Amino acid sequence: MNKAKVFKNGDSQAVRLPKEYRFQGKEVYIKKEGNNVILSPLDDIVDSFWISLQKFEPNTEIQRNQPSNIDDRSEI
């Protein structure tokens, strides 16, 4: 497991990533799970969203039960 330096940048904390961990672009998504902080490239999140959508059957109809009788109510 590699190490990264943590330092203060103004009022924020920053992490200096080793060269092999560099991201493309200027922003990443950040998520905290317990004591772990996970950084994900913006493109990966969008790509995984589209991949997950492809797992659904196209033109899937949802079956729902509709009430057979609707209460007749008087107008206000």
N, CA, C and O atoms as a Maestro MAE file, in Angstrom:
{
 s_m_m2io_version
 :::
 2.0.0
}

f_m_ct {
 s_m_title
 :::
 protein
 m_atom[304] {
  # First column is atom index #
  i_m_mmod_type
  r_m_x_coord
  r_m_y_coord
  r_m_z_coord
  i_m_residue_number
  s_m_chain_name
  s_m_pdb_residue_name
  s_m_pdb_atom_name
  i_m_atomic_number
  :::
  1 25 0.855 -1.174 0.000 1 A "MET " " N  " 7
  2 3 0.000 0.000 0.000 1 A "MET " " CA " 6
  3 2 0.900 1.236 0.000 1 A "MET " " C  " 6
  4 15 1.840 1.320 0.791 1 A "MET " " O  " 8
  5 25 0.620 2.182 -0.873 2 A "ASN " " N  " 7
  6 3 1.402 3.418 -0.952 2 A "ASN " " CA " 6
  7 2 0.902 4.451 0.045 2 A "ASN " " C  " 6
  8 15 -0.206 4.336 0.569 2 A "ASN " " O  " 8
  9 25 1.718 5.447 0.301 3 A "LYS " " N  " 7
  10 3 1.353 6.546 1.193 3 A "LYS " " CA " 6
  11 2 1.214 7.824 0.388 3 A "LYS " " C  " 6
  12 15 1.791 7.960 -0.691 3 A "LYS " " O  " 8
  13 25 0.437 8.764 0.927 4 A "ALA " " N  " 7
  14 3 0.303 10.094 0.324 4 A "ALA " " CA " 6
  15 2 0.455 11.124 1.434 4 A "ALA " " C  " 6
  16 15 0.098 10.863 2.583 4 A "ALA " " O  " 8
  17 25 0.977 12.275 1.095 5 A "LYS " " N  " 7
  18 3 1.164 13.356 2.065 5 A "LYS " " CA " 6
  19 2 -0.136 14.137 2.228 5 A "LYS " " C  " 6
  20 15 -0.827 14.430 1.253 5 A "LYS " " O  " 8
  21 25 -0.453 14.466 3.473 6 A "VAL " " N  " 7
  22 3 -1.607 15.299 3.802 6 A "VAL " " CA " 6
  23 2 -1.062 16.642 4.257 6 A "VAL " " C  " 6
  24 15 -0.122 16.704 5.051 6 A "VAL " " O  " 8
  25 25 -1.663 17.730 3.744 7 A "PHE " " N  " 7
  26 3 -1.204 19.062 4.132 7 A "PHE " " CA " 6
  27 2 -2.380 20.023 4.144 7 A "PHE " " C  " 6
  28 15 -3.452 19.721 3.620 7 A "PHE " " O  " 8
  29 25 -2.164 21.181 4.748 8 A "LYS " " N  " 7
  30 3 -3.208 22.197 4.848 8 A "LYS " " CA " 6
  31 2 -3.044 23.193 3.705 8 A "LYS " " C  " 6
  32 15 -1.937 23.642 3.408 8 A "LYS " " O  " 8
  33 25 -4.165 23.531 3.070 9 A "ASN " " N  " 7
  34 3 -4.193 24.494 1.969 9 A "ASN " " CA " 6
  35 2 -5.282 25.514 2.307 9 A "ASN " " C  " 6
  36 15 -6.457 25.276 2.029 9 A "ASN " " O  " 8
  37 25 -4.906 26.634 2.896 10 A "GLY " " N  " 7
  38 3 -5.909 27.587 3.390 10 A "GLY " " CA " 6
  39 2 -6.639 26.962 4.556 10 A "GLY " " C  " 6
  40 15 -6.012 26.485 5.502 10 A "GLY " " O  " 8
  41 25 -7.974 26.958 4.497 11 A "ASP " " N  " 7
  42 3 -8.775 26.322 5.546 11 A "ASP " " CA " 6
  43 2 -9.111 24.872 5.215 11 A "ASP " " C  " 6
  44 15 -9.817 24.213 5.978 11 A "ASP " " O  " 8
  45 25 -8.619 24.372 4.099 12 A "SER " " N  " 7
  46 3 -8.921 23.008 3.663 12 A "SER " " CA " 6
  47 2 -7.730 22.091 3.889 12 A "SER " " C  " 6
  48 15 -6.591 22.540 4.021 12 A "SER " " O  " 8
  49 25 -8.017 20.807 3.931 13 A "GLN " " N  " 7
  50 3 -6.963 19.807 3.990 13 A "GLN " " CA " 6
  51 2 -6.820 19.229 2.583 13 A "GLN " " C  " 6
  52 15 -7.823 19.015 1.902 13 A "GLN " " O  " 8
  53 25 -5.609 18.980 2.147 14 A "ALA " " N  " 7
  54 3 -5.356 18.452 0.808 14 A "ALA " " CA " 6
  55 2 -4.466 17.222 0.907 14 A "ALA " " C  " 6
  56 15 -3.751 17.028 1.890 14 A "ALA " " O  " 8
  57 25 -4.526 16.402 -0.126 15 A "VAL " " N  " 7
  58 3 -3.705 15.196 -0.199 15 A "VAL " " CA " 6
  59 2 -2.886 15.262 -1.481 15 A "VAL " " C  " 6
  60 15 -3.436 15.483 -2.560 15 A "VAL " " O  " 8
  61 25 -1.597 15.075 -1.369 16 A "ARG " " N  " 7
  62 3 -0.716 15.045 -2.542 16 A "ARG " " CA " 6
  63 2 -0.631 13.587 -2.996 16 A "ARG " " C  " 6
  64 15 -0.026 12.751 -2.325 16 A "ARG " " O  " 8
  65 25 -1.245 13.298 -4.140 17 A "LEU " " N  " 7
  66 3 -1.284 11.929 -4.643 17 A "LEU " " CA " 6
  67 2 -0.006 11.596 -5.407 17 A "LEU " " C  " 6
  68 15 0.513 12.439 -6.137 17 A "LEU " " O  " 8
  69 25 0.505 10.374 -5.248 18 A "PRO " " N  " 7
  70 3 1.632 9.955 -6.077 18 A "PRO " " CA " 6
  71 2 1.234 9.976 -7.560 18 A "PRO " " C  " 6
  72 15 0.054 9.893 -7.900 18 A "PRO " " O  " 8
  73 25 2.220 10.087 -8.415 19 A "LYS " " N  " 7
  74 3 2.003 10.242 -9.856 19 A "LYS " " CA " 6
  75 2 1.080 9.164 -10.434 19 A "LYS " " C  " 6
  76 15 0.229 9.463 -11.272 19 A "LYS " " O  " 8
  77 25 1.242 7.927 -9.995 20 A "GLU " " N  " 7
  78 3 0.436 6.831 -10.561 20 A "GLU " " CA " 6
  79 2 -1.043 6.890 -10.158 20 A "GLU " " C  " 6
  80 15 -1.853 6.126 -10.681 20 A "GLU " " O  " 8
  81 25 -1.398 7.782 -9.240 21 A "TYR " " N  " 7
  82 3 -2.785 7.926 -8.799 21 A "TYR " " CA " 6
  83 2 -3.447 9.193 -9.339 21 A "TYR " " C  " 6
  84 15 -4.555 9.528 -8.921 21 A "TYR " " O  " 8
  85 25 -2.805 9.888 -10.239 22 A "ARG " " N  " 7
  86 3 -3.346 11.149 -10.753 22 A "ARG " " CA " 6
  87 2 -4.672 10.933 -11.471 22 A "ARG " " C  " 6
  88 15 -4.912 9.890 -12.080 22 A "ARG " " O  " 8
  89 25 -5.525 11.949 -11.380 23 A "PHE " " N  " 7
  90 3 -6.815 11.962 -12.063 23 A "PHE " " CA " 6
  91 2 -6.734 12.860 -13.286 23 A "PHE " " C  " 6
  92 15 -5.959 13.816 -13.313 23 A "PHE " " O  " 8
  93 25 -7.532 12.551 -14.294 24 A "GLN " " N  " 7
  94 3 -7.716 13.456 -15.421 24 A "GLN " " CA " 6
  95 2 -8.753 14.487 -14.991 24 A "GLN " " C  " 6
  96 15 -9.635 14.170 -14.192 24 A "GLN " " O  " 8
  97 25 -8.669 15.693 -15.494 25 A "GLY " " N  " 7
  98 3 -9.648 16.717 -15.149 25 A "GLY " " CA " 6
  99 2 -9.293 17.426 -13.860 25 A "GLY " " C  " 6
  100 15 -8.242 17.184 -13.267 25 A "GLY " " O  " 8
  101 25 -10.191 18.309 -13.433 26 A "LYS " " N  " 7
  102 3 -9.925 19.150 -12.265 26 A "LYS " " CA " 6
  103 2 -10.825 18.835 -11.074 26 A "LYS " " C  " 6
  104 15 -10.653 19.420 -10.004 26 A "LYS " " O  " 8
  105 25 -11.781 17.922 -11.240 27 A "GLU " " N  " 7
  106 3 -12.688 17.597 -10.142 27 A "GLU " " CA " 6
  107 2 -12.876 16.090 -10.037 27 A "GLU " " C  " 6
  108 15 -12.759 15.364 -11.024 27 A "GLU " " O  " 8
  109 25 -13.169 15.636 -8.823 28 A "VAL " " N  " 7
  110 3 -13.492 14.234 -8.558 28 A "VAL " " CA " 6
  111 2 -14.696 14.202 -7.623 28 A "VAL " " C  " 6
  112 15 -14.983 15.178 -6.930 28 A "VAL " " O  " 8
  113 25 -15.395 13.071 -7.611 29 A "TYR " " N  " 7
  114 3 -16.423 12.857 -6.600 29 A "TYR " " CA " 6
  115 2 -15.727 12.345 -5.354 29 A "TYR " " C  " 6
  116 15 -14.732 11.626 -5.437 29 A "TYR " " O  " 8
  117 25 -16.256 12.721 -4.195 30 A "ILE " " N  " 7
  118 3 -15.671 12.287 -2.928 30 A "ILE " " CA " 6
  119 2 -16.775 11.667 -2.081 30 A "ILE " " C  " 6
  120 15 -17.890 12.185 -2.018 30 A "ILE " " O  " 8
  121 25 -16.453 10.556 -1.433 31 A "LYS " " N  " 7
  122 3 -17.431 9.834 -0.622 31 A "LYS " " CA " 6
  123 2 -16.713 9.296 0.607 31 A "LYS " " C  " 6
  124 15 -15.582 8.820 0.516 31 A "LYS " " O  " 8
  125 25 -17.368 9.374 1.742 32 A "LYS " " N  " 7
  126 3 -16.784 8.850 2.975 32 A "LYS " " CA " 6
  127 2 -17.549 7.602 3.385 32 A "LYS " " C  " 6
  128 15 -18.775 7.616 3.489 32 A "LYS " " O  " 8
  129 25 -16.807 6.517 3.618 33 A "GLU " " N  " 7
  130 3 -17.380 5.261 4.114 33 A "GLU " " CA " 6
  131 2 -16.602 4.865 5.358 33 A "GLU " " C  " 6
  132 15 -15.476 4.374 5.269 33 A "GLU " " O  " 8
  133 25 -17.202 5.078 6.505 34 A "GLY " " N  " 7
  134 3 -16.495 4.822 7.758 34 A "GLY " " CA " 6
  135 2 -15.314 5.759 7.874 34 A "GLY " " C  " 6
  136 15 -15.482 6.975 7.779 34 A "GLY " " O  " 8
  137 25 -14.117 5.219 8.080 35 A "ASN " " N  " 7
  138 3 -12.901 6.034 8.157 35 A "ASN " " CA " 6
  139 2 -12.234 6.219 6.796 35 A "ASN " " C  " 6
  140 15 -11.204 6.887 6.703 35 A "ASN " " O  " 8
  141 25 -12.800 5.640 5.748 36 A "ASN " " N  " 7
  142 3 -12.201 5.709 4.413 36 A "ASN " " CA " 6
  143 2 -12.808 6.838 3.597 36 A "ASN " " C  " 6
  144 15 -14.010 7.097 3.667 36 A "ASN " " O  " 8
  145 25 -11.966 7.502 2.827 37 A "VAL " " N  " 7
  146 3 -12.409 8.532 1.887 37 A "VAL " " CA " 6
  147 2 -12.140 7.990 0.494 37 A "VAL " " C  " 6
  148 15 -11.014 7.608 0.177 37 A "VAL " " O  " 8
  149 25 -13.182 7.957 -0.345 38 A "ILE " " N  " 7
  150 3 -13.064 7.397 -1.691 38 A "ILE " " CA " 6
  151 2 -13.183 8.519 -2.709 38 A "ILE " " C  " 6
  152 15 -14.153 9.277 -2.696 38 A "ILE " " O  " 8
  153 25 -12.199 8.624 -3.588 39 A "LEU " " N  " 7
  154 3 -12.210 9.600 -4.676 39 A "LEU " " CA " 6
  155 2 -12.498 8.853 -5.970 39 A "LEU " " C  " 6
  156 15 -11.884 7.822 -6.245 39 A "LEU " " O  " 8
  157 25 -13.432 9.371 -6.766 40 A "SER " " N  " 7
  158 3 -13.780 8.749 -8.044 40 A "SER " " CA " 6
  159 2 -13.795 9.798 -9.135 40 A "SER " " C  " 6
  160 15 -14.322 10.891 -8.929 40 A "SER " " O  " 8
  161 25 -13.222 9.489 -10.301 41 A "PRO " " N  " 7
  162 3 -13.270 10.445 -11.410 41 A "PRO " " CA " 6
  163 2 -14.715 10.714 -11.815 41 A "PRO " " C  " 6
  164 15 -15.549 9.810 -11.758 41 A "PRO " " O  " 8
  165 25 -15.018 11.925 -12.216 42 A "LEU " " N  " 7
  166 3 -16.370 12.276 -12.635 42 A "LEU " " CA " 6
  167 2 -16.843 11.371 -13.754 42 A "LEU " " C  " 6
  168 15 -17.994 10.935 -13.741 42 A "LEU " " O  " 8
  169 25 -15.988 11.076 -14.722 43 A "ASP " " N  " 7
  170 3 -16.375 10.239 -15.852 43 A "ASP " " CA " 6
  171 2 -16.776 8.843 -15.409 43 A "ASP " " C  " 6
  172 15 -17.722 8.280 -15.959 43 A "ASP " " O  " 8
  173 25 -16.086 8.263 -14.430 44 A "ASP " " N  " 7
  174 3 -16.406 6.917 -13.972 44 A "ASP " " CA " 6
  175 2 -17.799 6.842 -13.375 44 A "ASP " " C  " 6
  176 15 -18.499 5.851 -13.581 44 A "ASP " " O  " 8
  177 25 -18.221 7.865 -12.640 45 A "ILE " " N  " 7
  178 3 -19.548 7.871 -12.032 45 A "ILE " " CA " 6
  179 2 -20.612 7.892 -13.121 45 A "ILE " " C  " 6
  180 15 -21.582 7.137 -13.058 45 A "ILE " " O  " 8
  181 25 -20.437 8.746 -14.108 46 A "VAL " " N  " 7
  182 3 -21.403 8.843 -15.206 46 A "VAL " " CA " 6
  183 2 -21.424 7.541 -15.995 46 A "VAL " " C  " 6
  184 15 -22.495 7.039 -16.336 46 A "VAL " " O  " 8
  185 25 -20.251 6.992 -16.288 47 A "ASP " " N  " 7
  186 3 -20.180 5.730 -17.025 47 A "ASP " " CA " 6
  187 2 -20.877 4.606 -16.267 47 A "ASP " " C  " 6
  188 15 -21.624 3.833 -16.866 47 A "ASP " " O  " 8
  189 25 -20.646 4.503 -14.966 48 A "SER " " N  " 7
  190 3 -21.275 3.434 -14.190 48 A "SER " " CA " 6
  191 2 -22.783 3.624 -14.111 48 A "SER " " C  " 6
  192 15 -23.520 2.642 -14.029 48 A "SER " " O  " 8
  193 25 -23.259 4.867 -14.133 49 A "PHE " " N  " 7
  194 3 -24.699 5.126 -14.160 49 A "PHE " " CA " 6
  195 2 -25.302 4.568 -15.448 49 A "PHE " " C  " 6
  196 15 -26.310 3.863 -15.403 49 A "PHE " " O  " 8
  197 25 -24.694 4.879 -16.598 50 A "TRP " " N  " 7
  198 3 -25.221 4.395 -17.883 50 A "TRP " " CA " 6
  199 2 -25.126 2.878 -17.974 50 A "TRP " " C  " 6
  200 15 -26.023 2.239 -18.525 50 A "TRP " " O  " 8
  201 25 -24.070 2.300 -17.450 51 A "ILE " " N  " 7
  202 3 -23.938 0.842 -17.459 51 A "ILE " " CA " 6
  203 2 -25.043 0.208 -16.629 51 A "ILE " " C  " 6
  204 15 -25.617 -0.802 -17.036 51 A "ILE " " O  " 8
  205 25 -25.350 0.786 -15.470 52 A "SER " " N  " 7
  206 3 -26.415 0.233 -14.623 52 A "SER " " CA " 6
  207 2 -27.776 0.364 -15.295 52 A "SER " " C  " 6
  208 15 -28.626 -0.509 -15.122 52 A "SER " " O  " 8
  209 25 -28.006 1.436 -16.059 53 A "LEU " " N  " 7
  210 3 -29.274 1.583 -16.780 53 A "LEU " " CA " 6
  211 2 -29.435 0.514 -17.854 53 A "LEU " " C  " 6
  212 15 -30.553 0.078 -18.125 53 A "LEU " " O  " 8
  213 25 -28.348 0.092 -18.461 54 A "GLN " " N  " 7
  214 3 -28.410 -0.916 -19.516 54 A "GLN " " CA " 6
  215 2 -28.810 -2.287 -18.982 54 A "GLN " " C  " 6
  216 15 -29.172 -3.166 -19.764 54 A "GLN " " O  " 8
  217 25 -28.754 -2.484 -17.680 55 A "LYS " " N  " 7
  218 3 -29.137 -3.768 -17.093 55 A "LYS " " CA " 6
  219 2 -30.650 -3.953 -17.049 55 A "LYS " " C  " 6
  220 15 -31.130 -5.071 -16.860 55 A "LYS " " O  " 8
  221 25 -31.405 -2.872 -17.220 56 A "PHE " " N  " 7
  222 3 -32.858 -2.959 -17.214 56 A "PHE " " CA " 6
  223 2 -33.356 -3.430 -18.575 56 A "PHE " " C  " 6
  224 15 -32.757 -3.122 -19.605 56 A "PHE " " O  " 8
  225 25 -34.441 -4.169 -18.569 57 A "GLU " " N  " 7
  226 3 -35.062 -4.602 -19.815 57 A "GLU " " CA " 6
  227 2 -35.656 -3.389 -20.520 57 A "GLU " " C  " 6
  228 15 -36.296 -2.561 -19.873 57 A "GLU " " O  " 8
  229 25 -35.458 -3.262 -21.837 58 A "PRO " " N  " 7
  230 3 -36.072 -2.133 -22.547 58 A "PRO " " CA " 6
  231 2 -37.588 -2.296 -22.599 58 A "PRO " " C  " 6
  232 15 -38.104 -3.409 -22.696 58 A "PRO " " O  " 8
  233 25 -38.278 -1.185 -22.533 59 A "ASN " " N  " 7
  234 3 -39.744 -1.152 -22.623 59 A "ASN " " CA " 6
  235 2 -40.424 -2.041 -21.592 59 A "ASN " " C  " 6
  236 15 -41.449 -2.658 -21.885 59 A "ASN " " O  " 8
  237 25 -39.883 -2.111 -20.423 60 A "THR " " N  " 7
  238 3 -40.486 -2.903 -19.360 60 A "THR " " CA " 6
  239 2 -41.709 -2.173 -18.834 60 A "THR " " C  " 6
  240 15 -41.635 -1.007 -18.447 60 A "THR " " O  " 8
  241 25 -42.837 -2.877 -18.825 61 A "GLU " " N  " 7
  242 3 -44.056 -2.286 -18.290 61 A "GLU " " CA " 6
  243 2 -44.211 -2.720 -16.842 61 A "GLU " " C  " 6
  244 15 -43.982 -3.880 -16.500 61 A "GLU " " O  " 8
  245 25 -44.594 -1.798 -16.017 62 A "ILE " " N  " 7
  246 3 -44.817 -2.091 -14.609 62 A "ILE " " CA " 6
  247 2 -46.290 -2.419 -14.430 62 A "ILE " " C  " 6
  248 15 -47.161 -1.642 -14.821 62 A "ILE " " O  " 8
  249 25 -46.562 -3.569 -13.842 63 A "GLN " " N  " 7
  250 3 -47.940 -3.979 -13.588 63 A "GLN " " CA " 6
  251 2 -48.389 -3.415 -12.249 63 A "GLN " " C  " 6
  252 15 -47.732 -3.615 -11.227 63 A "GLN " " O  " 8
  253 25 -49.523 -2.704 -12.264 64 A "ARG " " N  " 7
  254 3 -50.065 -2.158 -11.022 64 A "ARG " " CA " 6
  255 2 -51.548 -2.474 -10.953 64 A "ARG " " C  " 6
  256 15 -52.231 -2.535 -11.976 64 A "ARG " " O  " 8
  257 25 -52.026 -2.669 -9.771 65 A "ASN " " N  " 7
  258 3 -53.458 -2.869 -9.561 65 A "ASN " " CA " 6
  259 2 -54.113 -1.520 -9.361 65 A "ASN " " C  " 6
  260 15 -53.714 -0.744 -8.492 65 A "ASN " " O  " 8
  261 25 -55.121 -1.246 -10.170 66 A "GLN " " N  " 7
  262 3 -55.881 -0.012 -10.048 66 A "GLN " " CA " 6
  263 2 -57.171 -0.320 -9.294 66 A "GLN " " C  " 6
  264 15 -57.719 -1.413 -9.436 66 A "GLN " " O  " 8
  265 25 -57.659 0.617 -8.501 67 A "PRO " " N  " 7
  266 3 -58.933 0.385 -7.813 67 A "PRO " " CA " 6
  267 2 -60.050 0.210 -8.847 67 A "PRO " " C  " 6
  268 15 -60.127 0.946 -9.831 67 A "PRO " " O  " 8
  269 25 -60.919 -0.790 -8.596 68 A "SER " " N  " 7
  270 3 -61.989 -1.060 -9.557 68 A "SER " " CA " 6
  271 2 -63.108 -0.029 -9.474 68 A "SER " " C  " 6
  272 15 -63.765 0.258 -10.475 68 A "SER " " O  " 8
  273 25 -63.321 0.517 -8.306 69 A "ASN " " N  " 7
  274 3 -64.354 1.551 -8.194 69 A "ASN " " CA " 6
  275 2 -63.763 2.775 -7.503 69 A "ASN " " C  " 6
  276 15 -62.997 2.671 -6.545 69 A "ASN " " O  " 8
  277 25 -64.138 3.905 -8.010 70 A "ILE " " N  " 7
  278 3 -63.659 5.163 -7.451 70 A "ILE " " CA " 6
  279 2 -64.819 5.806 -6.706 70 A "ILE " " C  " 6
  280 15 -65.939 5.868 -7.214 70 A "ILE " " O  " 8
  281 25 -64.544 6.280 -5.503 71 A "ASP " " N  " 7
  282 3 -65.596 6.919 -4.714 71 A "ASP " " CA " 6
  283 2 -66.113 8.151 -5.441 71 A "ASP " " C  " 6
  284 15 -65.347 9.011 -5.874 71 A "ASP " " O  " 8
  285 25 -67.449 8.213 -5.562 72 A "ASP " " N  " 7
  286 3 -68.053 9.429 -6.113 72 A "ASP " " CA " 6
  287 2 -68.194 10.423 -4.976 72 A "ASP " " C  " 6
  288 15 -68.820 10.135 -3.957 72 A "ASP " " O  " 8
  289 25 -67.619 11.564 -5.157 73 A "ARG " " N  " 7
  290 3 -67.683 12.595 -4.119 73 A "ARG " " CA " 6
  291 2 -68.399 13.804 -4.674 73 A "ARG " " C  " 6
  292 15 -68.344 14.098 -5.868 73 A "ARG " " O  " 8
  293 25 -69.058 14.482 -3.795 74 A "SER " " N  " 7
  294 3 -69.776 15.676 -4.239 74 A "SER " " CA " 6
  295 2 -68.785 16.807 -4.473 74 A "SER " " C  " 6
  296 15 -67.721 16.868 -3.858 74 A "SER " " O  " 8
  297 25 -69.168 17.705 -5.386 75 A "GLU " " N  " 7
  298 3 -68.312 18.843 -5.668 75 A "GLU " " CA " 6
  299 2 -68.305 19.798 -4.487 75 A "GLU " " C  " 6
  300 15 -69.261 19.844 -3.713 75 A "GLU " " O  " 8
  301 25 -67.256 20.540 -4.354 76 A "ILE " " N  " 7
  302 3 -67.142 21.490 -3.246 76 A "ILE " " CA " 6
  303 2 -67.959 22.709 -3.543 76 A "ILE " " C  " 6
  304 15 -68.000 23.637 -2.734 76 A "ILE " " O  " 8
  :::
 }
 m_bond[303] {
  # First column is bond index #
  i_m_from
  i_m_to
  i_m_order
  :::
  1 1 2 1
  2 2 3 1
  3 3 4 2
  4 3 5 1
  5 5 6 1
  6 6 7 1
  7 7 8 2
  8 7 9 1
  9 9 10 1
  10 10 11 1
  11 11 12 2
  12 11 13 1
  13 13 14 1
  14 14 15 1
  15 15 16 2
  16 15 17 1
  17 17 18 1
  18 18 19 1
  19 19 20 2
  20 19 21 1
  21 21 22 1
  22 22 23 1
  23 23 24 2
  24 23 25 1
  25 25 26 1
  26 26 27 1
  27 27 28 2
  28 27 29 1
  29 29 30 1
  30 30 31 1
  31 31 32 2
  32 31 33 1
  33 33 34 1
  34 34 35 1
  35 35 36 2
  36 35 37 1
  37 37 38 1
  38 38 39 1
  39 39 40 2
  40 39 41 1
  41 41 42 1
  42 42 43 1
  43 43 44 2
  44 43 45 1
  45 45 46 1
  46 46 47 1
  47 47 48 2
  48 47 49 1
  49 49 50 1
  50 50 51 1
  51 51 52 2
  52 51 53 1
  53 53 54 1
  54 54 55 1
  55 55 56 2
  56 55 57 1
  57 57 58 1
  58 58 59 1
  59 59 60 2
  60 59 61 1
  61 61 62 1
  62 62 63 1
  63 63 64 2
  64 63 65 1
  65 65 66 1
  66 66 67 1
  67 67 68 2
  68 67 69 1
  69 69 70 1
  70 70 71 1
  71 71 72 2
  72 71 73 1
  73 73 74 1
  74 74 75 1
  75 75 76 2
  76 75 77 1
  77 77 78 1
  78 78 79 1
  79 79 80 2
  80 79 81 1
  81 81 82 1
  82 82 83 1
  83 83 84 2
  84 83 85 1
  85 85 86 1
  86 86 87 1
  87 87 88 2
  88 87 89 1
  89 89 90 1
  90 90 91 1
  91 91 92 2
  92 91 93 1
  93 93 94 1
  94 94 95 1
  95 95 96 2
  96 95 97 1
  97 97 98 1
  98 98 99 1
  99 99 100 2
  100 99 101 1
  101 101 102 1
  102 102 103 1
  103 103 104 2
  104 103 105 1
  105 105 106 1
  106 106 107 1
  107 107 108 2
  108 107 109 1
  109 109 110 1
  110 110 111 1
  111 111 112 2
  112 111 113 1
  113 113 114 1
  114 114 115 1
  115 115 116 2
  116 115 117 1
  117 117 118 1
  118 118 119 1
  119 119 120 2
  120 119 121 1
  121 121 122 1
  122 122 123 1
  123 123 124 2
  124 123 125 1
  125 125 126 1
  126 126 127 1
  127 127 128 2
  128 127 129 1
  129 129 130 1
  130 130 131 1
  131 131 132 2
  132 131 133 1
  133 133 134 1
  134 134 135 1
  135 135 136 2
  136 135 137 1
  137 137 138 1
  138 138 139 1
  139 139 140 2
  140 139 141 1
  141 141 142 1
  142 142 143 1
  143 143 144 2
  144 143 145 1
  145 145 146 1
  146 146 147 1
  147 147 148 2
  148 147 149 1
  149 149 150 1
  150 150 151 1
  151 151 152 2
  152 151 153 1
  153 153 154 1
  154 154 155 1
  155 155 156 2
  156 155 157 1
  157 157 158 1
  158 158 159 1
  159 159 160 2
  160 159 161 1
  161 161 162 1
  162 162 163 1
  163 163 164 2
  164 163 165 1
  165 165 166 1
  166 166 167 1
  167 167 168 2
  168 167 169 1
  169 169 170 1
  170 170 171 1
  171 171 172 2
  172 171 173 1
  173 173 174 1
  174 174 175 1
  175 175 176 2
  176 175 177 1
  177 177 178 1
  178 178 179 1
  179 179 180 2
  180 179 181 1
  181 181 182 1
  182 182 183 1
  183 183 184 2
  184 183 185 1
  185 185 186 1
  186 186 187 1
  187 187 188 2
  188 187 189 1
  189 189 190 1
  190 190 191 1
  191 191 192 2
  192 191 193 1
  193 193 194 1
  194 194 195 1
  195 195 196 2
  196 195 197 1
  197 197 198 1
  198 198 199 1
  199 199 200 2
  200 199 201 1
  201 201 202 1
  202 202 203 1
  203 203 204 2
  204 203 205 1
  205 205 206 1
  206 206 207 1
  207 207 208 2
  208 207 209 1
  209 209 210 1
  210 210 211 1
  211 211 212 2
  212 211 213 1
  213 213 214 1
  214 214 215 1
  215 215 216 2
  216 215 217 1
  217 217 218 1
  218 218 219 1
  219 219 220 2
  220 219 221 1
  221 221 222 1
  222 222 223 1
  223 223 224 2
  224 223 225 1
  225 225 226 1
  226 226 227 1
  227 227 228 2
  228 227 229 1
  229 229 230 1
  230 230 231 1
  231 231 232 2
  232 231 233 1
  233 233 234 1
  234 234 235 1
  235 235 236 2
  236 235 237 1
  237 237 238 1
  238 238 239 1
  239 239 240 2
  240 239 241 1
  241 241 242 1
  242 242 243 1
  243 243 244 2
  244 243 245 1
  245 245 246 1
  246 246 247 1
  247 247 248 2
  248 247 249 1
  249 249 250 1
  250 250 251 1
  251 251 252 2
  252 251 253 1
  253 253 254 1
  254 254 255 1
  255 255 256 2
  256 255 257 1
  257 257 258 1
  258 258 259 1
  259 259 260 2
  260 259 261 1
  261 261 262 1
  262 262 263 1
  263 263 264 2
  264 263 265 1
  265 265 266 1
  266 266 267 1
  267 267 268 2
  268 267 269 1
  269 269 270 1
  270 270 271 1
  271 271 272 2
  272 271 273 1
  273 273 274 1
  274 274 275 1
  275 275 276 2
  276 275 277 1
  277 277 278 1
  278 278 279 1
  279 279 280 2
  280 279 281 1
  281 281 282 1
  282 282 283 1
  283 283 284 2
  284 283 285 1
  285 285 286 1
  286 286 287 1
  287 287 288 2
  288 287 289 1
  289 289 290 1
  290 290 291 1
  291 291 292 2
  292 291 293 1
  293 293 294 1
  294 294 295 1
  295 295 296 2
  296 295 297 1
  297 297 298 1
  298 298 299 1
  299 299 300 2
  300 299 301 1
  301 301 302 1
  302 302 303 1
  303 303 304 2
  :::
 }
}
